[in-house]
Structure formats: C-alpha cells, structure tokens
Amino acid sequence: MSATSMLQRRVLAATSISYAVVLLDASIVNVALERISKALATDIAGLQWIVSAYTLAFASLLLTGGISGDRWGARNMYLAGLIVFILASVLCGLAPDLMILIAARTLQGVGAAMLVPCSLTLINHAYPHPQQRASAIGVWVGCGGVAMAAAPLIGGILIHWFDWRSIFLVNAPIGVAGIWLTCRIPRDKRSLHARPFDPAGQITAMLALGALIAVLIEGSRLGWRSPTILTGMAIDGMAWVAFLLIEARRSHPMLPLPLFKNAIFSGSTLISMVSAFVFYGLTFLLGLYFQRVHGYSPLWTGLSFLPLTAVMVIGSMLSGPLVARYGQRWPMCAAFGLYMLGFLGLTLLTPASPYWLAALSMPAIGIAAGFISPAATAPAMGTVEKSQAGIAAGVLNSARQTGAALGIAVFGTLIATSPSFESGMHAALWIAAAVSLAAAVIWRLTITGVPTA
C-alpha cells in the first residue's frame, strides 16, 4: 500500500469516527429523557435545553469553525474540536445538576462546530481527484447516517446495561481513537487566502438564535406576556436586524447574503431546515411518548424507534437514483408527501394505542428524512461557485441544526402548554404535517423552470 493511500485511509477513518459521534449525540439523548428528568429533577423545559443546547451551539458556530480551519490549519482545528468534544462529553457524563449538563452540552456543540467543517477540508486535501473525493465523502456521510439511525438503539442498550451517563462517557474512548488517528496525519498548511473573521456577525447570530430558542422554551413557564419573555422577544428582533445589516455591509461576511438571491439555494436551505424541524421535533416527542405515556424502558424505547431510523438508510440510497431518473422536483415533493402521511397517521395515537399503530406510520417518515438531506444538498451545491462551496455547505448544515433546535423548542412547548400530553402531541403532529405540505409546495414552485431530468 502506497504512502498516499495509507494517508487517505487514516484521514477517512479519523473524520468518519468523529462525524459519526457528532451525529450520534444529536439524537441519542432522546431515549434517556425520562431517566435524566428523574435524576436531575427537571421538567420538559429542562429537557428541551439539554437537547437544544447542543444543536444551538453547533448551528451558530459552524461557519466560524470553517473559517478557523482555513486560518489556523484544518488538522489543528479538527484536533482541537475533537478534544473539546471529548472533554465536554466527559463533563456531561459527570454533571451533578441540570445547569452543568446544559453547559457541557453547549460545549459539545462548540467542539462539533470546530471539527465537522474541518473534517471535510481534510478529506478534500487528502483526495485531490474528484471521483475519489466523492467516494470518500459518501463514506463520511454514510457513517454519520448510520450513527444517527442507530443512536436510539445504542442509547437504549447503554442505559440498560449501565446508566444514562454512559451515553456521554462512551464518546471518550471513541474520541481518543480519533485523536490517535489524527495525530498520524501530517500537519496541513494554513490557507493564504483565508476569509477574515466576522466577530460582530458571529455574536449577533448567536444572540439571535439563542434568544429565539430561549423565548420558545421559557415562554410557557414564565408566561408569554411576562417582562422577561417580552424583553427576550425585543432582543431577538434587534439581534436579527443587526445581524442582517452587518452581513449586508461587510466585505467578507460570515454569511454571504447574495447566496440567497439564487432561488434554488434558498429553497434547498429552507427545506433542509424544515426537514430537520419536523424530524428532530418528532424524535423528541416520541422519546417522551414511549417513556412517559407507555412507560417503556430506554432499551424498549430504542427498539421502538427502529421502524423510523432503520429505513433512513434506504431513503438516502434511493435519493440519487430517483433524482437522476425523475429530476429534482417530484421526488422531493413525494418525500414531503410521505412526511405528511406519516405525521397524519401518528395523529391517531392515544395513550391506549398499541405500539403497532405508531410503527405503521414511522417508516414513511424515516424514508423521507433519509431522502431529503442528500436530495436538497445536490441542487444547492450545484448552483454556487467552487470558491463558495465550503461556505454553502456550512450554511446548509447550519440550517439543519437550527431547524433541529427549533423543532425541539416548538414541539416541547406545545406539550408543556397543552392540557394533556395527547393534545400537545396531536397539535405538534398537525403542525408537522402542515409544514411538510407547505415545504412541498415551496419546492414545487422553486424548481419550476429547472430541467427535471
């Protein structure tokens, strides 16, 4: 085996391990919600923060993480991000109370935002030939998809044999393996043309996203007309306005607004966010439904998710061939149609419903979720210049993580403010179905005029 081939294998192994762990932690917590709630004496709002703190930090720092890799070296930033992620995972596993766990989850998101964009840069450097690079990225994405699909079952098994803290502590040995592999990769050169940092844009983006999620989560507990929530709304509005003004006037913005002049890129970003909104909101909801309403153990909860998660790989595999044969328009609309049918099917659930009634609807949602992410990425990346490919990929990933945080915040709030869990769940599912229908219509209008084959 040549030295180049050996280096490529090391890079792909290291980056795939880290990406798998990052996506694992985005959803593995859902099977531990009830155990964490009892151990730390927290309500639904606290559980929302535990899940959302990770995705919120991840979403708001992704673009800056990519810039940092260009400026200080992708290998250096990747290694630093992996170390931060491991230390934060250990802190999650040892957290004595809710606030420390939320802080540690936020730190996990910081580490993820540092390592994910830099892992793609490392792959690009290691695989100079486009065909090899595409194959390597396919493996990288596939490992993440498998990890996300297997997360509920892995979490259920870990909690069954150990404790809820094990779902975080297991990251340590996996991360150490990633560090060992990364240390065997030669140091990369810093980019001479790295974009400058945008601190004002970064601060206002974090404030805007953070205030929005805080208002959604805490509004039900503090009261929507309380001074604290009204102040939060005002801060959120001003932060969004300030962010847009800053990005519009900077010569090198963190988020180049001209990207959104392209309707296909804007549409792809929006439906990526919508897909994450409904999917992650649903997994949060189902995690509570299986554990609180039916009293399932974490292991049985993980097994109960299989009709949803196991078919996601099928949806991902079908994405490329279906789009190649039928074009970008109708397959995506059909995927959102599957979303809508699945959510409407779940509205039939009551506390007395047998498990099989939920299991019948979950495969449609899982196939749609697996299909939409790659199907939305391809047209978006095909509309941007090569020099902006990295920032475009970062925007799409940020949109997905933002959608996930919003889904958890909105669905959790509906449960917390409704007279019963059942009524809150039904309200969330009807919203998910309506949003899915709207996304299908938007995509149909966006792709009008674009070749369909």
C-alpha positions in Angstrom: 0.0 0.0 0.0 1.4 3.4 -1.0 2.0 6.2 1.5 -0.7 8.3 -0.2 -3.2 5.5 0.1 -2.3 5.0 3.7 -2.7 8.7 4.5 -6.1 8.7 2.8 -7.3 5.8 4.9 -6.2 7.5 8.1 -7.9 10.7 7.2 -11.1 9.0 6.2 -11.1 6.8 9.4 -10.5 9.7 11.7 -13.0 12.0 10.1 -15.7 9.3 9.8 -15.3 8.4 13.5 -15.8 12.0 14.6 -18.7 12.7 12.3 -20.5 9.6 13.5 -20.1 10.6 17.2 -21.3 14.1 16.4 -24.5 12.9 14.8 -24.9 10.2 17.4 -25.1 12.8 20.1 -27.6 14.9 18.3 -30.3 12.3 18.9 -29.1 9.6 21.4 -30.3 11.8 24.3 -34.0 11.2 23.3 -34.0 7.7 24.8 -32.6 9.0 28.1 -35.0 11.9 28.7 -37.1 10.2 31.4 -34.1 8.9 33.3 -32.4 12.4 33.1 -35.7 14.1 34.2 -35.9 11.9 37.3 -32.2 12.0 38.1 -31.9 15.8 37.8 -35.5 16.7 38.9 -36.2 18.7 35.7 -39.3 19.4 33.7 -39.9 19.4 29.9 -38.2 22.9 29.6 -35.1 21.5 31.1 -35.1 18.5 28.8 -35.5 20.9 25.8 -32.5 22.8 26.9 -30.4 19.6 27.3 -31.2 18.6 23.7 -31.3 22.1 22.1 -28.1 23.5 23.7 -26.0 21.1 21.6 -27.7 21.8 18.3 -27.9 25.6 19.0 -24.1 25.9 19.6 -23.4 23.6 16.7 -25.6 25.7 14.3 -24.4 29.1 15.3 -20.7 28.4 15.2 -20.4 26.1 12.1 -19.4 28.9 9.7 -16.8 30.3 12.1 -15.4 26.8 12.6 -14.8 26.5 8.9 -13.0 29.9 8.7 -10.9 28.9 11.7 -9.8 25.8 9.9 -8.7 27.8 6.9 -6.8 30.3 9.0 -5.1 28.0 11.6 -5.0 24.7 9.7 -7.7 22.2 9.3 -5.8 19.5 11.1 -5.1 21.7 14.1 -8.7 22.9 14.4 -10.1 19.4 13.8 -7.9 18.0 16.6 -8.8 20.9 18.9 -12.5 20.4 18.2 -12.2 16.7 18.9 -10.5 17.3 22.2 -13.1 19.9 23.2 -15.9 17.5 22.3 -14.4 14.6 24.3 -13.8 16.8 27.4 -17.4 18.2 27.1 -18.7 14.6 26.8 -17.0 13.6 30.0 -18.3 16.6 31.7 -21.9 15.7 30.6 -21.4 12.2 32.0 -20.2 13.6 35.3 -22.7 16.6 35.5 -24.1 16.8 39.1 -27.0 19.1 38.1 -29.1 20.4 35.2 -27.1 23.7 34.6 -23.8 22.0 34.4 -25.2 19.4 32.0 -26.7 22.1 29.7 -23.3 24.0 29.8 -21.5 20.8 28.9 -23.9 20.1 26.1 -23.2 23.6 24.8 -19.5 22.9 24.9 -20.1 19.7 23.0 -21.8 21.8 20.3 -18.7 24.1 20.2 -16.4 21.1 19.6 -18.7 19.7 16.9 -18.8 23.1 15.1 -15.0 23.1 15.1 -14.4 19.6 13.8 -17.2 19.0 11.3 -16.2 21.6 8.7 -12.5 20.9 9.2 -13.1 17.2 8.6 -14.5 17.9 5.1 -11.4 20.1 4.5 -9.1 17.3 5.5 -10.9 14.9 3.1 -10.7 17.5 0.3 -6.9 17.8 0.8 -6.3 14.0 1.1 -8.4 13.1 -2.0 -7.4 15.5 -4.9 -9.2 13.5 -7.6 -12.9 14.4 -7.8 -14.1 10.8 -8.2 -12.1 9.6 -5.2 -13.2 12.6 -3.2 -16.9 12.0 -3.9 -16.5 8.3 -2.9 -14.7 9.4 0.4 -17.4 12.0 1.2 -20.0 9.3 0.5 -18.4 7.1 3.2 -18.1 10.0 5.6 -21.8 10.9 5.1 -22.8 7.3 5.3 -21.1 6.8 8.7 -22.9 9.8 10.0 -26.2 8.5 8.7 -25.7 5.1 10.2 -24.8 6.6 13.5 -27.9 8.8 13.6 -30.1 5.9 12.6 -28.6 3.6 15.3 -28.5 6.3 18.0 -31.7 5.4 19.8 -30.9 1.7 19.9 -27.3 2.3 21.0 -28.5 4.7 23.7 -31.1 2.2 24.9 -28.6 -0.6 25.2 -26.0 1.6 27.0 -28.6 2.8 29.5 -30.0 -0.7 30.0 -26.6 -2.1 31.0 -25.1 1.0 32.7 -26.8 4.3 33.3 -27.9 7.4 31.3 -24.5 8.9 31.9 -22.9 6.2 29.7 -24.3 7.7 26.5 -21.9 10.6 27.0 -19.0 8.8 28.6 -18.8 6.3 25.7 -17.6 9.2 23.5 -14.3 9.3 25.4 -12.7 6.1 24.1 -14.1 6.6 20.6 -12.7 10.2 20.6 -9.3 9.0 21.8 -9.2 6.6 18.8 -10.0 9.6 16.6 -7.2 11.7 18.2 -4.7 8.9 17.7 -5.6 8.6 14.0 -5.5 12.4 13.6 -2.0 12.7 15.2 -0.7 10.3 12.4 -1.9 12.8 9.8 0.8 15.3 8.7 0.2 18.9 9.6 -1.5 20.9 6.8 -0.6 24.3 5.6 -2.6 27.3 6.6 -4.6 29.0 3.8 -3.0 32.2 2.5 -6.4 33.3 1.3 -8.5 32.5 4.4 -11.5 34.7 4.9 -11.2 37.1 7.9 -13.3 36.5 11.0 -16.6 38.3 11.4 -16.9 38.7 15.2 -19.8 41.1 15.0 -21.8 38.8 12.8 -20.9 35.8 14.9 -22.0 37.5 18.2 -25.3 38.8 16.8 -26.1 35.4 15.1 -25.6 33.6 18.5 -27.7 36.2 20.3 -30.5 36.0 17.7 -30.6 32.2 17.7 -30.2 31.9 21.5 -32.8 34.5 22.3 -35.3 32.8 19.9 -34.9 29.4 21.4 -35.0 30.8 25.0 -38.2 32.6 24.3 -39.8 29.5 22.8 -38.7 27.2 25.6 -39.2 29.5 28.6 -42.4 31.3 27.3 -44.7 28.5 28.6 -43.1 28.5 32.0 -42.7 32.3 32.6 -45.8 33.4 30.7 -45.8 34.8 27.2 -46.6 38.3 28.4 -44.0 38.3 31.3 -41.4 41.1 31.2 -38.6 38.6 30.8 -40.2 37.0 27.7 -41.2 40.3 26.2 -37.6 41.6 26.7 -36.3 38.4 25.1 -38.5 38.9 22.1 -37.3 42.5 21.7 -33.6 41.4 22.0 -34.2 38.7 19.5 -35.8 41.0 16.9 -33.0 43.6 17.3 -30.3 40.9 17.1 -31.7 39.6 13.8 -31.9 43.1 12.3 -28.3 43.8 13.4 -27.1 40.5 12.0 -28.6 41.2 8.6 -27.3 44.7 8.5 -23.8 43.7 9.5 -23.7 40.8 6.9 -25.0 43.1 4.2 -22.3 45.7 4.8 -19.2 43.6 5.4 -16.8 42.9 2.5 -16.2 39.4 3.9 -19.3 38.4 5.8 -19.7 35.2 7.8 -22.9 34.6 5.9 -22.8 36.0 2.3 -26.4 37.1 1.7 -26.0 37.1 -2.1 -26.1 33.3 -1.9 -29.8 33.6 -1.2 -30.5 35.5 -4.4 -30.4 32.1 -6.0 -33.9 30.6 -5.6 -32.7 27.0 -5.7 -30.1 27.6 -3.0 -32.7 29.4 -0.8 -35.2 26.7 -1.4 -32.8 24.0 -0.6 -31.7 25.7 2.6 -35.3 26.3 3.7 -36.5 22.7 3.1 -33.3 21.4 4.8 -34.3 23.4 7.8 -37.9 22.2 7.6 -36.9 18.6 7.4 -34.8 18.9 10.5 -37.5 20.8 12.2 -40.1 18.1 11.9 -37.8 15.1 12.2 -35.9 16.2 15.3 -39.1 17.6 16.9 -40.8 14.2 16.3 -37.9 12.2 17.8 -38.0 14.4 20.9 -41.8 13.9 21.1 -41.7 10.2 20.5 -39.0 9.7 23.1 -41.3 11.3 25.7 -44.4 9.4 24.4 -42.8 6.0 24.6 -41.3 6.6 28.1 -43.9 8.8 29.8 -47.1 7.6 28.3 -46.3 3.9 27.8 -43.7 3.5 30.5 -41.1 1.9 28.1 -37.6 1.4 29.4 -34.7 3.1 27.5 -33.9 -0.2 25.8 -37.5 -0.7 24.6 -37.7 3.0 23.6 -34.6 2.5 21.4 -36.1 -0.6 19.9 -39.4 1.2 19.3 -37.5 3.8 17.1 -36.3 1.2 14.7 -39.2 1.5 12.2 -38.3 5.2 12.0 -34.5 5.1 11.9 -33.6 1.8 10.2 -35.3 2.9 6.9 -33.4 6.2 6.8 -30.5 4.5 5.0 -33.0 3.2 2.4 -34.2 6.7 1.8 -30.6 8.0 1.5 -29.8 5.3 -1.0 -32.9 5.9 -3.1 -32.2 9.7 -3.3 -29.6 9.7 -6.0 -31.2 7.2 -8.4 -34.7 8.7 -8.1 -33.5 12.3 -8.7 -31.3 11.1 -11.6 -34.3 9.4 -13.2 -37.2 11.7 -12.4 -35.5 15.1 -11.7 -35.3 17.3 -8.7 -38.9 18.4 -8.5 -41.3 15.5 -8.0 -39.2 13.1 -5.9 -38.7 15.8 -3.3 -42.4 16.7 -3.3 -43.2 13.0 -2.8 -40.8 12.8 0.1 -42.5 15.6 1.9 -45.8 13.9 1.0 -44.5 10.8 2.9 -43.7 13.1 5.8 -47.2 14.5 5.8 -48.8 11.0 5.6 -46.6 9.7 8.4 -47.5 12.6 10.7 -51.2 12.3 9.9 -51.0 8.6 10.7 -49.4 9.4 14.1 -52.3 11.7 15.0 -54.4 8.5 15.5 -52.3 7.7 18.6 -53.8 7.8 22.0 -52.4 6.8 25.4 -54.2 3.4 24.9 -53.0 2.8 21.4 -50.9 -0.3 20.7 -47.4 0.1 19.5 -48.0 -1.3 16.1 -50.2 1.8 15.3 -47.2 4.0 15.7 -44.9 1.6 13.9 -47.1 1.7 10.8 -46.5 5.4 10.2 -42.9 5.7 11.2 -41.3 4.1 8.1 -42.8 6.8 5.8 -41.2 9.5 8.0 -37.8 7.7 8.1 -37.6 7.2 4.4 -38.5 10.9 3.8 -35.9 12.0 6.3 -33.2 9.9 4.7 -34.1 11.0 1.2 -34.4 14.8 1.7 -31.0 15.7 3.1 -28.9 14.5 0.1 -31.6 15.4 -2.4 -31.6 19.0 -1.1 -27.8 19.3 -0.9 -27.1 18.4 -4.5 -29.0 21.2 -6.2 -27.9 23.8 -3.7 -24.2 22.9 -4.2 -24.7 22.8 -7.9 -25.8 26.5 -8.0 -22.7 28.0 -6.2 -19.2 28.7 -7.5 -16.5 26.3 -6.4 -14.9 29.1 -4.4 -18.0 29.3 -2.3 -18.6 25.5 -1.9 -17.3 25.4 1.6 -19.4 28.3 2.9 -22.5 26.9 1.1 -22.1 23.6 2.7 -21.7 25.3 6.1 -24.9 27.3 5.5 -26.9 24.1 4.7 -25.5 22.3 7.8 -26.3 25.4 10.0 -29.8 25.4 8.6 -30.3 21.8 9.5 -29.1 22.3 13.1 -31.1 25.4 13.5 -34.2 23.6 12.3 -33.5 20.8 14.8 -33.2 23.3 17.7 -36.5 25.0 16.6 -38.3 21.7 16.3 -37.4 20.6 19.8 -38.3 24.0 21.2 -41.7 24.2 19.4 -42.8 20.6 19.9 -41.7 20.6 23.6 -43.6 23.9 24.2 -46.8 22.5 22.7 -46.6 19.5 25.0 -45.8 21.7 28.1 -48.7 24.2 27.4 -51.4 21.7 26.4 -54.0 20.3 28.9 -52.7 16.8 28.3 -49.7 15.1 26.6 -52.0 13.7 24.0 -53.5 17.1 22.9 -50.0 18.6 22.8 -48.7 15.7 20.7 -51.6 15.9 18.3 -51.1 19.7 17.9 -47.4 19.2 17.1 -48.1 16.4 14.6 -50.7 18.5 12.8 -48.2 21.4 12.6 -45.6 19.0 11.2 -48.0 17.8 8.6 -48.9 21.3 7.6 -45.3 22.5 7.4 -44.4 19.4 5.3 -47.2 20.3 2.8 -46.0 23.9 2.7 -42.4 22.7 2.0 -43.6 20.5 -0.9 -45.4 23.5 -2.4 -42.4 25.8 -2.0 -40.1 23.3 -3.6 -42.5 22.7 -6.5 -42.6 26.5 -7.1 -38.8 26.9 -6.6 -37.8 24.2 -9.1 -40.3 25.3 -11.7 -38.4 26.0 -14.9 -35.4 23.9 -13.9 -34.8 20.8 -16.0 -36.4 17.8 -14.4 -34.1 15.1 -15.8 
